Amino acid sequence: MPRPSKVLSATDGVWRLRRVPSSAAGSPTDHVADAVPMVIAVSITSGPRTGWVTGATRGVGRGVAVALGASGWTVWVTGRSGKGGGAVSHLPGSVEETAAAVDTVGGIGIARLCDHRRDDEVGAVVDEISAAGGLRLLVNNVWGGYERLNAGAWEEWNAPFWDQPVELWDAMFDGGIRAHYVASRLCAPLLRRHPDGLVVNISMALGQSHVAGQGVAYSVAKAAEDRLSLAMAEQLAESGVSAVSLHPGLVRTEGVMQFAEQLDLAGSQSPEGVGRVVARLADDPALMSMSGSAVSVAELAQRYQIDVSA
C-alpha cells in the first residue's frame, strides 16, 4: 500500500493535519475532500489561550487544569482549599498545589481562593482575569453535591429522597448549578470578545436519562446542567461562543476511591484523561457544531484517540 502524504490545511481558523493517498493524481490538495482529518496541529485562534477551571483543588477539576497546562494554557484555578483559607475537606488538594502542577507540565497556573457560592468572590476573580488579558475557556466543575458523600454519608446518598436532608438538594444547586450559571454569566462578556470561546459544564449521563436507583436531587441537578448548556449555547451562538455539557464516566477521583470496595472500577477514567479530552475539545475545528449538546468523554476520547483510563 502506498505511504500517504501529509498535508496541512486550514478550516475555521484551525490548522489540521490530513492524510492524502500518494497514489492520487495531481497535487495532494486537489483531493482534500477525500482526506481524513488526523491531528489538530496548530491553533491560529484569535482568543487568548487562557482558561478558568472552577473547583480545581482535586478530582476532575485538577485533572482538567493540569491537562490544559500541558497543552500550553494559562489556567486560573479556584476552590476553597488553600494556604490562605485552610482545608475544607479531609481529602488532599489545594488551589496552590494545582497551580504548581500546571506550571510543572509547561503551563502557567494561577491560584485563587474562591467560594463559588459567594457571588462577590466569583466577581473578584472575573475582574482579575479581565485585567490580565481575557478568557477563552471556562470549565464549570465546582460541585458541592458530593461534600456529604465524601464526608462518609454513603447510606444517606443511597437513601430515598424522603430520607435525604434538603441540604443535599441545596448543595447540588447552590454549590453546583447556580455556581455554574453565575460564573458563566460573569464570564460571558469576556468570552464573547473572541469567536472561539467555550464554556464546558461538567455533568454526567444521568442528565439525559434517569437511572433507577439514583437520587432524585442528583438526577434533577444533572438534567438542569444539560439544559443550562443548551440554553446558554443558543444565546452565545451569535458571538461564535460554544457551550457544551461534558459527561465523564466513573472517574477515579480522591472522593470516588474512598468507596473503591463498593464500586466496579473496570473501564473507569482518570481525572487527567478527562482533562486531555477537554484540552482537545477546546481546539476542535468542529466545536460549534457540538454547541448546546451533551458530549461524553468516552465518545470524544475515541474521536481524538485518547486513552482516558491513564
Contacts in CASP RR format, 6 or more apart in sequence:
PFRMAT RR
TARGET T0000
AUTHOR 0000-0000-0000
METHOD contacts of the structure
MODEL  1
MPRPSKVLSATDGVWRLRRVPSSAAGSPTDHVADAVPMVIAVSITSGPRT
GWVTGATRGVGRGVAVALGASGWTVWVTGRSGKGGGAVSHLPGSVEETAA
AVDTVGGIGIARLCDHRRDDEVGAVVDEISAAGGLRLLVNNVWGGYERLN
AGAWEEWNAPFWDQPVELWDAMFDGGIRAHYVASRLCAPLLRRHPDGLVV
NISMALGQSHVAGQGVAYSVAKAAEDRLSLAMAEQLAESGVSAVSLHPGL
VRTEGVMQFAEQLDLAGSQSPEGVGRVVARLADDPALMSMSGSAVSVAEL
AQRYQIDVSA
2 21 0 8 1.000
2 22 0 8 1.000
2 23 0 8 1.000
3 22 0 8 1.000
4 19 0 8 1.000
4 20 0 8 1.000
4 21 0 8 1.000
4 22 0 8 1.000
5 19 0 8 1.000
5 20 0 8 1.000
5 21 0 8 1.000
5 22 0 8 1.000
5 28 0 8 1.000
6 17 0 8 1.000
6 18 0 8 1.000
6 19 0 8 1.000
6 20 0 8 1.000
6 38 0 8 1.000
7 17 0 8 1.000
7 18 0 8 1.000
7 19 0 8 1.000
7 20 0 8 1.000
7 28 0 8 1.000
7 29 0 8 1.000
7 32 0 8 1.000
7 35 0 8 1.000
8 15 0 8 1.000
8 16 0 8 1.000
8 17 0 8 1.000
8 18 0 8 1.000
8 41 0 8 1.000
8 42 0 8 1.000
9 15 0 8 1.000
9 16 0 8 1.000
9 18 0 8 1.000
9 29 0 8 1.000
9 32 0 8 1.000
9 35 0 8 1.000
10 16 0 8 1.000
10 44 0 8 1.000
11 285 0 8 1.000
12 285 0 8 1.000
12 286 0 8 1.000
12 288 0 8 1.000
13 44 0 8 1.000
13 45 0 8 1.000
13 285 0 8 1.000
14 40 0 8 1.000
14 42 0 8 1.000
14 43 0 8 1.000
14 44 0 8 1.000
14 45 0 8 1.000
14 283 0 8 1.000
14 285 0 8 1.000
15 40 0 8 1.000
15 41 0 8 1.000
15 42 0 8 1.000
15 43 0 8 1.000
15 44 0 8 1.000
16 37 0 8 1.000
16 38 0 8 1.000
16 39 0 8 1.000
16 40 0 8 1.000
16 41 0 8 1.000
16 285 0 8 1.000
17 37 0 8 1.000
17 38 0 8 1.000
17 39 0 8 1.000
17 40 0 8 1.000
17 41 0 8 1.000
18 32 0 8 1.000
18 35 0 8 1.000
18 36 0 8 1.000
18 37 0 8 1.000
18 38 0 8 1.000
19 35 0 8 1.000
19 36 0 8 1.000
19 38 0 8 1.000
20 28 0 8 1.000
20 29 0 8 1.000
20 31 0 8 1.000
20 32 0 8 1.000
20 34 0 8 1.000
20 35 0 8 1.000
21 31 0 8 1.000
21 34 0 8 1.000
24 30 0 8 1.000
24 31 0 8 1.000
24 34 0 8 1.000
40 280 0 8 1.000
40 283 0 8 1.000
40 284 0 8 1.000
40 285 0 8 1.000
43 49 0 8 1.000
43 283 0 8 1.000
45 136 0 8 1.000
45 194 0 8 1.000
45 196 0 8 1.000
45 283 0 8 1.000
46 194 0 8 1.000
46 195 0 8 1.000
46 196 0 8 1.000
47 136 0 8 1.000
47 193 0 8 1.000
47 194 0 8 1.000
47 196 0 8 1.000
47 197 0 8 1.000
48 74 0 8 1.000
48 133 0 8 1.000
48 134 0 8 1.000
48 135 0 8 1.000
48 136 0 8 1.000
48 194 0 8 1.000
49 72 0 8 1.000
49 73 0 8 1.000
49 74 0 8 1.000
49 136 0 8 1.000
50 73 0 8 1.000
50 74 0 8 1.000
50 75 0 8 1.000
50 76 0 8 1.000
50 129 0 8 1.000
50 132 0 8 1.000
50 133 0 8 1.000
50 134 0 8 1.000
50 135 0 8 1.000
50 136 0 8 1.000
50 137 0 8 1.000
51 68 0 8 1.000
51 73 0 8 1.000
51 74 0 8 1.000
51 75 0 8 1.000
51 76 0 8 1.000
51 135 0 8 1.000
51 136 0 8 1.000
51 137 0 8 1.000
51 138 0 8 1.000
51 139 0 8 1.000
52 75 0 8 1.000
52 76 0 8 1.000
52 77 0 8 1.000
52 78 0 8 1.000
52 125 0 8 1.000
52 129 0 8 1.000
52 135 0 8 1.000
52 137 0 8 1.000
52 138 0 8 1.000
52 139 0 8 1.000
52 183 0 8 1.000
52 187 0 8 1.000
53 61 0 8 1.000
53 64 0 8 1.000
53 65 0 8 1.000
53 68 0 8 1.000
53 75 0 8 1.000
53 76 0 8 1.000
53 77 0 8 1.000
53 78 0 8 1.000
53 139 0 8 1.000
53 141 0 8 1.000
54 61 0 8 1.000
54 78 0 8 1.000
54 79 0 8 1.000
54 114 0 8 1.000
54 116 0 8 1.000
54 138 0 8 1.000
54 139 0 8 1.000
54 140 0 8 1.000
54 141 0 8 1.000
54 142 0 8 1.000
54 179 0 8 1.000
54 180 0 8 1.000
54 183 0 8 1.000
55 61 0 8 1.000
55 77 0 8 1.000
55 78 0 8 1.000
55 79 0 8 1.000
55 116 0 8 1.000
55 141 0 8 1.000
55 142 0 8 1.000
55 143 0 8 1.000
56 62 0 8 1.000
56 63 0 8 1.000
56 64 0 8 1.000
56 65 0 8 1.000
56 75 0 8 1.000
56 77 0 8 1.000
56 78 0 8 1.000
56 79 0 8 1.000
56 95 0 8 1.000
56 98 0 8 1.000
56 141 0 8 1.000
57 77 0 8 1.000
57 79 0 8 1.000
57 80 0 8 1.000
57 81 0 8 1.000
57 82 0 8 1.000
57 93 0 8 1.000
57 94 0 8 1.000
57 95 0 8 1.000
57 97 0 8 1.000
57 98 0 8 1.000
58 81 0 8 1.000
58 91 0 8 1.000
58 92 0 8 1.000
58 93 0 8 1.000
58 98 0 8 1.000
58 253 0 8 1.000
58 254 0 8 1.000
59 251 0 8 1.000
59 253 0 8 1.000
59 254 0 8 1.000
59 255 0 8 1.000
59 271 0 8 1.000
60 141 0 8 1.000
60 202 0 8 1.000
60 248 0 8 1.000
60 251 0 8 1.000
60 253 0 8 1.000
60 271 0 8 1.000
60 274 0 8 1.000
60 275 0 8 1.000
61 77 0 8 1.000
61 98 0 8 1.000
61 139 0 8 1.000
61 141 0 8 1.000
61 202 0 8 1.000
61 271 0 8 1.000
62 77 0 8 1.000
62 93 0 8 1.000
62 98 0 8 1.000
62 101 0 8 1.000
62 271 0 8 1.000
63 270 0 8 1.000
63 271 0 8 1.000
63 272 0 8 1.000
63 273 0 8 1.000
63 274 0 8 1.000
63 275 0 8 1.000
64 139 0 8 1.000
64 141 0 8 1.000
64 271 0 8 1.000
64 274 0 8 1.000
64 275 0 8 1.000
64 278 0 8 1.000
64 279 0 8 1.000
65 75 0 8 1.000
65 77 0 8 1.000
65 98 0 8 1.000
65 99 0 8 1.000
65 101 0 8 1.000
65 102 0 8 1.000
65 109 0 8 1.000
66 98 0 8 1.000
66 101 0 8 1.000
66 102 0 8 1.000
66 105 0 8 1.000
66 272 0 8 1.000
66 275 0 8 1.000
67 272 0 8 1.000
67 273 0 8 1.000
67 274 0 8 1.000
67 275 0 8 1.000
67 276 0 8 1.000
67 278 0 8 1.000
67 279 0 8 1.000
68 75 0 8 1.000
68 102 0 8 1.000
68 107 0 8 1.000
68 137 0 8 1.000
68 275 0 8 1.000
68 278 0 8 1.000
68 279 0 8 1.000
68 282 0 8 1.000
69 75 0 8 1.000
69 102 0 8 1.000
69 105 0 8 1.000
69 106 0 8 1.000
69 107 0 8 1.000
69 108 0 8 1.000
69 109 0 8 1.000
69 279 0 8 1.000
70 105 0 8 1.000
70 106 0 8 1.000
70 107 0 8 1.000
70 276 0 8 1.000
70 279 0 8 1.000
71 279 0 8 1.000
72 106 0 8 1.000
72 107 0 8 1.000
72 108 0 8 1.000
73 107 0 8 1.000
73 108 0 8 1.000
73 137 0 8 1.000
73 279 0 8 1.000
74 107 0 8 1.000
74 108 0 8 1.000
74 109 0 8 1.000
74 110 0 8 1.000
75 99 0 8 1.000
75 102 0 8 1.000
75 107 0 8 1.000
75 108 0 8 1.000
75 109 0 8 1.000
75 110 0 8 1.000
76 109 0 8 1.000
76 110 0 8 1.000
76 112 0 8 1.000
76 125 0 8 1.000
76 128 0 8 1.000
76 129 0 8 1.000
77 95 0 8 1.000
77 98 0 8 1.000
77 99 0 8 1.000
77 102 0 8 1.000
77 109 0 8 1.000
77 110 0 8 1.000
77 111 0 8 1.000
77 112 0 8 1.000
78 95 0 8 1.000
78 111 0 8 1.000
78 112 0 8 1.000
78 113 0 8 1.000
78 114 0 8 1.000
78 116 0 8 1.000
78 125 0 8 1.000
78 142 0 8 1.000
79 95 0 8 1.000
79 112 0 8 1.000
79 113 0 8 1.000
79 114 0 8 1.000
79 115 0 8 1.000
79 116 0 8 1.000
79 142 0 8 1.000
80 88 0 8 1.000
80 113 0 8 1.000
80 114 0 8 1.000
80 115 0 8 1.000
81 87 0 8 1.000
81 88 0 8 1.000
81 89 0 8 1.000
81 93 0 8 1.000
81 94 0 8 1.000
81 95 0 8 1.000
82 93 0 8 1.000
82 94 0 8 1.000
82 95 0 8 1.000
82 96 0 8 1.000
82 111 0 8 1.000
82 113 0 8 1.000
83 94 0 8 1.000
83 96 0 8 1.000
84 113 0 8 1.000
85 113 0 8 1.000
86 94 0 8 1.000
87 93 0 8 1.000
87 94 0 8 1.000
89 147 0 8 1.000
89 150 0 8 1.000
89 151 0 8 1.000
90 150 0 8 1.000
90 151 0 8 1.000
91 150 0 8 1.000
91 254 0 8 1.000
91 255 0 8 1.000
92 254 0 8 1.000
93 254 0 8 1.000
94 111 0 8 1.000
95 111 0 8 1.000
95 112 0 8 1.000
95 113 0 8 1.000
96 111 0 8 1.000
98 109 0 8 1.000
98 111 0 8 1.000
99 109 0 8 1.000
99 110 0 8 1.000
99 111 0 8 1.000
100 109 0 8 1.000
102 108 0 8 1.000
102 109 0 8 1.000
103 109 0 8 1.000
110 132 0 8 1.000
112 125 0 8 1.000
112 128 0 8 1.000
113 121 0 8 1.000
114 121 0 8 1.000
114 122 0 8 1.000
114 124 0 8 1.000
114 125 0 8 1.000
115 121 0 8 1.000
116 122 0 8 1.000
116 142 0 8 1.000
116 175 0 8 1.000
116 176 0 8 1.000
116 179 0 8 1.000
116 182 0 8 1.000
116 183 0 8 1.000
117 174 0 8 1.000
117 175 0 8 1.000
117 178 0 8 1.000
117 179 0 8 1.000
119 182 0 8 1.000
122 179 0 8 1.000
122 182 0 8 1.000
122 183 0 8 1.000
122 186 0 8 1.000
123 186 0 8 1.000
126 183 0 8 1.000
126 186 0 8 1.000
126 187 0 8 1.000
126 190 0 8 1.000
129 135 0 8 1.000
129 187 0 8 1.000
129 190 0 8 1.000
130 190 0 8 1.000
134 190 0 8 1.000
134 193 0 8 1.000
135 187 0 8 1.000
135 190 0 8 1.000
135 191 0 8 1.000
136 191 0 8 1.000
136 194 0 8 1.000
136 196 0 8 1.000
136 197 0 8 1.000
136 198 0 8 1.000
136 282 0 8 1.000
137 197 0 8 1.000
137 198 0 8 1.000
137 199 0 8 1.000
137 200 0 8 1.000
137 282 0 8 1.000
138 183 0 8 1.000
138 184 0 8 1.000
138 187 0 8 1.000
138 191 0 8 1.000
138 198 0 8 1.000
138 199 0 8 1.000
138 200 0 8 1.000
139 200 0 8 1.000
139 202 0 8 1.000
139 278 0 8 1.000
140 179 0 8 1.000
140 180 0 8 1.000
140 183 0 8 1.000
140 184 0 8 1.000
140 199 0 8 1.000
140 200 0 8 1.000
140 201 0 8 1.000
140 202 0 8 1.000
141 202 0 8 1.000
142 175 0 8 1.000
142 176 0 8 1.000
142 179 0 8 1.000
142 180 0 8 1.000
142 183 0 8 1.000
143 172 0 8 1.000
143 175 0 8 1.000
143 176 0 8 1.000
143 202 0 8 1.000
144 171 0 8 1.000
144 172 0 8 1.000
144 175 0 8 1.000
144 176 0 8 1.000
145 168 0 8 1.000
145 171 0 8 1.000
145 172 0 8 1.000
145 175 0 8 1.000
145 176 0 8 1.000
145 218 0 8 1.000
145 221 0 8 1.000
146 255 0 8 1.000
147 171 0 8 1.000
148 156 0 8 1.000
148 157 0 8 1.000
148 167 0 8 1.000
148 168 0 8 1.000
148 171 0 8 1.000
149 156 0 8 1.000
149 157 0 8 1.000
149 255 0 8 1.000
150 255 0 8 1.000
150 258 0 8 1.000
152 258 0 8 1.000
154 259 0 8 1.000
154 262 0 8 1.000
156 163 0 8 1.000
156 164 0 8 1.000
156 165 0 8 1.000
156 168 0 8 1.000
157 215 0 8 1.000
158 213 0 8 1.000
161 215 0 8 1.000
161 216 0 8 1.000
161 217 0 8 1.000
164 215 0 8 1.000
164 216 0 8 1.000
164 217 0 8 1.000
168 217 0 8 1.000
169 217 0 8 1.000
169 221 0 8 1.000
172 217 0 8 1.000
172 218 0 8 1.000
172 221 0 8 1.000
173 221 0 8 1.000
173 224 0 8 1.000
176 221 0 8 1.000
177 221 0 8 1.000
177 224 0 8 1.000
177 225 0 8 1.000
177 228 0 8 1.000
180 201 0 8 1.000
180 225 0 8 1.000
180 228 0 8 1.000
181 228 0 8 1.000
184 199 0 8 1.000
184 201 0 8 1.000
184 228 0 8 1.000
184 232 0 8 1.000
184 243 0 8 1.000
187 199 0 8 1.000
188 236 0 8 1.000
188 241 0 8 1.000
191 197 0 8 1.000
191 198 0 8 1.000
191 199 0 8 1.000
191 236 0 8 1.000
191 239 0 8 1.000
191 241 0 8 1.000
192 236 0 8 1.000
192 239 0 8 1.000
192 240 0 8 1.000
192 241 0 8 1.000
194 241 0 8 1.000
195 239 0 8 1.000
195 240 0 8 1.000
195 241 0 8 1.000
196 240 0 8 1.000
196 241 0 8 1.000
196 287 0 8 1.000
197 240 0 8 1.000
197 241 0 8 1.000
197 242 0 8 1.000
198 241 0 8 1.000
198 242 0 8 1.000
198 243 0 8 1.000
198 244 0 8 1.000
198 281 0 8 1.000
198 282 0 8 1.000
198 287 0 8 1.000
199 229 0 8 1.000
199 232 0 8 1.000
199 236 0 8 1.000
199 241 0 8 1.000
199 242 0 8 1.000
199 243 0 8 1.000
199 244 0 8 1.000
200 243 0 8 1.000
200 244 0 8 1.000
200 245 0 8 1.000
200 246 0 8 1.000
200 278 0 8 1.000
200 281 0 8 1.000
201 225 0 8 1.000
201 226 0 8 1.000
201 228 0 8 1.000
201 229 0 8 1.000
201 243 0 8 1.000
201 244 0 8 1.000
201 245 0 8 1.000
201 246 0 8 1.000
202 225 0 8 1.000
202 245 0 8 1.000
202 246 0 8 1.000
202 248 0 8 1.000
203 222 0 8 1.000
203 225 0 8 1.000
203 226 0 8 1.000
203 229 0 8 1.000
203 245 0 8 1.000
203 246 0 8 1.000
203 247 0 8 1.000
203 294 0 8 1.000
204 222 0 8 1.000
204 247 0 8 1.000
204 248 0 8 1.000
204 249 0 8 1.000
205 247 0 8 1.000
205 249 0 8 1.000
205 294 0 8 1.000
205 296 0 8 1.000
206 214 0 8 1.000
206 218 0 8 1.000
206 219 0 8 1.000
206 222 0 8 1.000
206 223 0 8 1.000
207 219 0 8 1.000
207 222 0 8 1.000
207 223 0 8 1.000
207 225 0 8 1.000
207 226 0 8 1.000
207 294 0 8 1.000
208 223 0 8 1.000
208 226 0 8 1.000
208 247 0 8 1.000
208 294 0 8 1.000
210 219 0 8 1.000
210 223 0 8 1.000
211 219 0 8 1.000
225 245 0 8 1.000
226 245 0 8 1.000
226 294 0 8 1.000
228 245 0 8 1.000
229 243 0 8 1.000
229 244 0 8 1.000
229 245 0 8 1.000
229 292 0 8 1.000
229 293 0 8 1.000
229 294 0 8 1.000
230 243 0 8 1.000
230 245 0 8 1.000
230 292 0 8 1.000
230 293 0 8 1.000
232 243 0 8 1.000
232 292 0 8 1.000
233 242 0 8 1.000
233 243 0 8 1.000
233 244 0 8 1.000
233 291 0 8 1.000
233 292 0 8 1.000
234 292 0 8 1.000
236 242 0 8 1.000
236 243 0 8 1.000
236 291 0 8 1.000
237 288 0 8 1.000
237 291 0 8 1.000
240 288 0 8 1.000
242 287 0 8 1.000
242 288 0 8 1.000
242 290 0 8 1.000
242 291 0 8 1.000
242 292 0 8 1.000
243 291 0 8 1.000
243 292 0 8 1.000
244 281 0 8 1.000
244 290 0 8 1.000
244 291 0 8 1.000
244 292 0 8 1.000
244 293 0 8 1.000
244 294 0 8 1.000
244 295 0 8 1.000
245 292 0 8 1.000
245 293 0 8 1.000
245 294 0 8 1.000
245 295 0 8 1.000
246 274 0 8 1.000
246 277 0 8 1.000
246 278 0 8 1.000
246 281 0 8 1.000
246 294 0 8 1.000
246 295 0 8 1.000
246 296 0 8 1.000
246 297 0 8 1.000
247 294 0 8 1.000
247 295 0 8 1.000
247 296 0 8 1.000
247 297 0 8 1.000
248 269 0 8 1.000
248 274 0 8 1.000
248 297 0 8 1.000
249 268 0 8 1.000
249 269 0 8 1.000
249 296 0 8 1.000
249 297 0 8 1.000
249 298 0 8 1.000
250 256 0 8 1.000
250 263 0 8 1.000
250 265 0 8 1.000
250 267 0 8 1.000
250 268 0 8 1.000
250 269 0 8 1.000
251 268 0 8 1.000
251 269 0 8 1.000
251 270 0 8 1.000
251 271 0 8 1.000
251 274 0 8 1.000
252 265 0 8 1.000
252 268 0 8 1.000
252 269 0 8 1.000
252 270 0 8 1.000
252 271 0 8 1.000
253 271 0 8 1.000
256 263 0 8 1.000
256 268 0 8 1.000
267 309 0 8 1.000
268 309 0 8 1.000
269 297 0 8 1.000
269 298 0 8 1.000
269 308 0 8 1.000
269 309 0 8 1.000
270 308 0 8 1.000
270 309 0 8 1.000
270 310 0 8 1.000
272 310 0 8 1.000
273 297 0 8 1.000
273 301 0 8 1.000
273 306 0 8 1.000
273 307 0 8 1.000
273 308 0 8 1.000
273 309 0 8 1.000
273 310 0 8 1.000
274 297 0 8 1.000
274 308 0 8 1.000
276 304 0 8 1.000
276 306 0 8 1.000
276 308 0 8 1.000
277 297 0 8 1.000
277 300 0 8 1.000
277 301 0 8 1.000
277 304 0 8 1.000
277 306 0 8 1.000
277 308 0 8 1.000
280 300 0 8 1.000
280 304 0 8 1.000
280 306 0 8 1.000
281 287 0 8 1.000
281 295 0 8 1.000
281 300 0 8 1.000
281 304 0 8 1.000
284 290 0 8 1.000
297 308 0 8 1.000
298 308 0 8 1.000
300 306 0 8 1.000
301 307 0 8 1.000
301 308 0 8 1.000
END
